[in-house]
């Protein structure tokens, strides 16, 4: 956990936000032609209306690069200034090299790059690692990207999972606070206030990928005991958001926006209610994107920031839970 401390270096600032979605939109009705499901069931149980699915050329690295370029453009920062790239993904194009170094090459950036595997919590994990590295002085300007092509690990005959996921990528550019900057300790100052990471490995078998990813003779497919994951999600996410607020001496009234992982509208609404947040303070994209795993938070952030709902100075609470189980939260003043 990286939390505030009196003598801490200046906060890591989140200075750019970007996203990429594949052009192809697949509706629930289209899926109902393939498996025994219906638009009504999917909307009622999950809130999902459609998802974007990648075309063959839209690899994980391709989408991650596009989102990274958008985040750099938003920040007005050149790729040459980036000295570290982290990609959170459970669906890399290859076992190695990492998606992050493919992105580095495409951008013409230098420094270091690596991927993080924490399933749907990957973006929170990656943000936490980047924050720690920047505060430790190991990097100054980093891209933190969530990019996923879950369509490639779906069992398209399993109605219990294939209707739930989508593809896409989101990115943020984070930068060290200025040296000697006195700002950074008050909760009103911009930057990452704290991040909180958790894992419980003995729950690894309720959401996992079988077989081996990338091996055509032994393809890996996502397997999920949905209702068990659901139960854990509600309690663990509620505790992760409480933890983030308590560590910073804040309560729900201080939060401007909840930007949750987008797995299921019922989970999102339950956490929003626990926080006492009005529904219009909770960013929902699951209806349009479905569950894009590690990409879902930066995609949701990019949408609400891009349409002007989330503004600079707002306090944004993010949370996610995914395979592992892994879960966590992050509190960021934009
Ligand atoms: O991002 C990582 C974290 N993931 C999550 O947080 C996901 C958490 N879980 C969920 O969102 C929900 O559990 C699901 C949306 C996956 C499932 O909803 P549920 O209300 O928990 O349904 P269920 O799995 O208990 O299934 C209820 C019924 C079953 O039929 P029977 O056994 O009651 O006859 C399923 O076979 O719904 C059936 N079902 C479907 N019916 C139509 C399952 N999938 C479908 C489907 N269409 N696509």
Boltz pocket constraint, residues with backbone or C-beta under 6 A from the ligand:
constraints:
  - pocket:
      binder: B
      contacts: [[A, 36], [A, 37], [A, 38], [A, 41], [A, 42], [A, 45], [A, 46], [A, 120], [A, 159], [A, 160], [A, 161], [A, 163], [A, 164], [A, 225], [A, 226], [A, 227], [A, 228], [A, 229], [A, 230], [A, 233], [A, 262], [A, 263], [A, 264], [A, 267], [A, 291], [A, 293], [A, 321], [A, 322], [A, 323]]
      max_distance: 6.0
